[in-house]
Amino acid sequence: MGQFQKLVTKEEGDQKKRGQGQSLSLEELAKIRYAFLDEPTFCHSAPKDLWTPSADKGKYERAFGVDGELVEMWSKEEFRRCLLATALYLKIVEKIECEGKANPELKRMKRFRYHALSLAGRYLGKGINHKKVDELFEDSKKFDKCFSEFWSEARRIIIDALVTMDEQSASLQAYIRSVDRWESMTKKFSMYVEPSA
């Protein structure tokens, strides 16, 4: 179960040991789901609108619904897809922290974590089927292989964005909120990588 063991709560009746697993706020979960299923700029430009219904120009249904529609409860498959997005996010954060330790210039990559997660969503395919999710869920070697294939190109795209940002004297905050710059990143990414089968 690899990455997913950290995310799934223990069976009812099991005692949770102090310090096991990781927790996320609902705000963070909204950003993770939205970035994985849609795009990352909104997570930076208007994160509170992830809690606002679309009738009020928000993105709540896209962050917590299924295919942009509210549902009473997620299916098992949708829940597992959310766990996959969360596992990918945690792995991205871990990789970015390592990059920052190895090269202080790359500490700014952390601000692109939702961009990387959104690229992962594109790599896996927006309509990733439950069989593929289950494969990654049950086999940590497959998860790690899939992540490595995606990360090598996502890392390149993010570092390229940092270099471009410096060359253009653009602010980091403006860059990560820019839809145009995000579209440029996705265009480059799609030229470098084939979606996962």
Secondary structure, DSSP 8 states (H G I E B T S, - for coil): -GGGGGTS---TT----TT-S----HHHHHHHHHHHHS-SHHHHH-GGGGGS-GGGT--HHHHHSBTTB--SS--HHHHHHHHHHHHHHHHHHHHHHHHHHH-GGGGGGGGGHHHHHHHHHHHH-TT--HHHHHHHHH-HHHHHHHHHHHHHHHHHHHHHHHHHHHHTT--HHHHHH-HHHHHHHHHHHHHH-----
